[in-house]
Amino acid sequence: MFLTRFTSQLLLCFVIFTIVSVGIATVYIKNIYSYDIDQFKVHSTIIADDVWAVNPAGANPYLQLAIEVNSYKYLSVTHLGGEPFTHLTSPPLHRFEQILLNLKLIWTKKISADIIFNNQKIGIIEGEKYVKAIYPLTNIMIFLLLIMITIVFFIYLYSNRKYLEQQISERTRNLQESERRFHDLVNLLPEMVWEADYSGKIIYANQIAVHRLGLSERQGQPVNWIGFVIPGLQQQAARYFEASLRGDDSGLKEFHFVCGEGTEFPVLLRSSPILQGQITIGTRFIAIDISDRHALEEQLRRAQKMKAIGLMAGGVAHDLNNILSGVINYPELMLLDLPGNSPLRRPLQAIRKSGMQAAEVVSDLLTVARGVAAVKVVIDPRSLIREYLDSPEFLQLTAFNPHISVKTKFSTDIHPISCSPIHVKKCLMNLVTNASEAIKGKGTITIAASNRFITVEPNDDAPMAAGEYAVITVKDNGPGIQAKDLKHIFEPFYTKKTMGRSGTGLGLAVVWNTMKDHDGAVTVVNDKNGTTFELHFPRSHGQQTLQKQSVDLSSYRGSGQTILVVDDEQQQRNIAVEILTNLGYRVSAVASGEEAVSRVLETPFDLIILDMIMGAGMNGRETYEKIIAIHPGQKAIISSGFSRDTEVKATQRLGAGGFISKPFTIEQLAKIVFNGLHATVPSPHIP
């Protein structure tokens, strides 16, 4: 042991010697370089008169002496214009120095300096010097080596005398270090660790346990660990403690603790007895906080619940859209034939309006099901806010709530967004309606729009990817949302209102799913000053879409073009045939994709209206694939009561044109059919 320590000390001295030697050599060589430059400047000053007088005979003796004294390999002087003045060289090195030169222990360096006469540069002196630092450095190293040997000798004497004392103190330190290491490791654990005596009183706890259980506030007071278990589980915890004292391994047990702040949290508890010889004097515990695991399990249950509700909502919405087509379209057809003063017009318009309102509820169901069938445009979000503020829904809201004021706050140069205007305005309506209902008495709702740059990566606190966003904010100064409700507010049918009277429970679920469909996110900040909802839309770099002016329906009438309607619902076929016939088209209808292919084999059609989801046989995409194999470039539009899903997009890539969602109005069908007939069919692309 002593030899090992002495060897290490010797090695340390050698390292110090090496470092000092290298440092001295570096400083010495650096000083040599600096000195050589200064010497060259002196040479240039001394020969300046001779250079000016063009007198090489006067300068050469001095330069020859300088070569010998300063070990220059050569010295060369030139005039400012490059004309040689003089050039002197030194004799060859001695054999020994030549060997040192080859070994790089002697090396050369080039130096130059300007020759100044009367503050005017008249030439340049250049040279190459042999750097013979090896000689003085060797002397210095020998001197240092003697010092090191002396120091090592004294260290050896001192170490030998202290060896036994060090052995004793080292064992003491090892014991203390082992204890300190144990405490450090235990304090580094993310789990709570404590020890309890035979009665259950805590006699040691790591830092996490002290912080979570609030033991620092009870310092000096005996604390029983069972007191931190919630009352309903304390008897079970006492039995668990008794089993641990007996040495029975009960494994991991889940308990619920109450922390120093009064908050309840779940833990997995593991224990083992503390033995002193053969006697058990207490128990050692480790508690793993499983709050995050419970939160993930709850998040998974919510996601499964959302998925199940979405599937149900999607199926129900699809069927309701087919049913509502009759409620909306038949009154429209009857209104076309009724005179303007007919007493039947008002009830028919009421039926149609009720159907449209029901279709909006179905649209909410589709949004919850993540099946938003909508065309997106690039638009300034401020224009959407202004359109909502001018809408009948908002005017009715303000009329019912005169005690609430609505303010707007827009930043300049808001990023454009790609969105479905109808769905974004529906989100605004839901948020403003909720805000007005949250305010008790007088209050203010602020609608703002601004730009924001997100820099962090997505996580639970920041669910958006980094990038540029346009943010629409709806803020109220109501009492806020209760903490127990906050985590459920975006769930479908979760509402604190009277279901069916003041709400359907779909409002915030529609907002959440709409933002997901727009690759954005909705966030909520809730405090004593009210609630703030923020809608984050990714910035769009596309060209803003121009608003189309309304056109008279007569502009979309046909002139005898042939149209084939493919739909498995009899009522849908009847409605489409009657509307299109009324618009001046020659219409045929079939109930399946197989029938459509057979009809196309017999008769060509100018346009096919193709239902995407049919009960049996081929779906819309498969039908269109068969049809374009017969008639390449066949024009078609797609109709569906559900969503613009992957099948719809695949069909459009094959060459199908527009998309219309059910239930549709006469105007919507007239426009899309007219555009479909007059559009250029793109080249089909089969992925």
Salt bridges, closest charged atoms under 4 A:
ASP36 OD2 - LYS109 NZ 2.62
ASP36 OD1 - LYS129 NZ 2.49
GLU97 OE1 - LYS132 NZ 3.23
ASP114 OD1 - LYS121 NZ 3.32
GLU165 OE1 - LYS162 NZ 3.21
GLU177 OE2 - ARG180 NH2 2.20
GLU177 OE2 - ARG181 NH2 3.81
GLU179 OE2 - HIS183 NE2 3.97
ASP184 OD2 - ARG180 NH1 2.49
GLU195 OE2 - ARG284 NE 2.76
ASP248 OD2 - ARG246 NE 3.19
ASP249 OD2 - ARG270 NH2 3.30
GLU254 OE2 - HIS256 NE2 3.90
GLU254 OE2 - HIS294 NE2 3.21
GLU264 OE2 - HIS256 ND1 3.15
ASP289 OD2 - ARG212 NH1 2.74
GLU297 OE2 - ARG293 NE 3.81
GLU298 OE1 - ARG301 NH2 2.87
ASP319 OD1 - HIS318 ND1 3.48
GLU332 OE2 - ARG352 NE 2.90
ASP364 OD1 - LYS426 NZ 2.74
ASP380 OD2 - ARG382 NH2 2.78
GLU387 OE1 - LYS425 NZ 2.79
GLU437 OE1 - LYS497 NZ 2.71
GLU468 OE2 - HIS415 NE2 3.76
GLU468 OE2 - ARG539 NH1 3.08
ASP485 OD1 - LYS484 NZ 3.53
ASP485 OD1 - LYS496 NZ 3.94
GLU491 OE2 - ARG302 NE 3.01
GLU491 OE1 - LYS305 NZ 3.29
GLU491 OE2 - HIS488 ND1 3.02
ASP517 OD1 - ARG370 NH2 2.86
GLU534 OE1 - ARG452 NH1 2.86
GLU534 OE1 - HIS536 NE2 3.62
ASP567 OD2 - LYS662 NZ 2.66
ASP611 OD1 - LYS662 NZ 3.33
GLU622 OE2 - ARG621 NH2 3.94
GLU625 OE2 - ARG621 NH1 2.99
GLU647 OE1 - ARG621 NE 3.04
GLU667 OE2 - LYS671 NZ 2.91
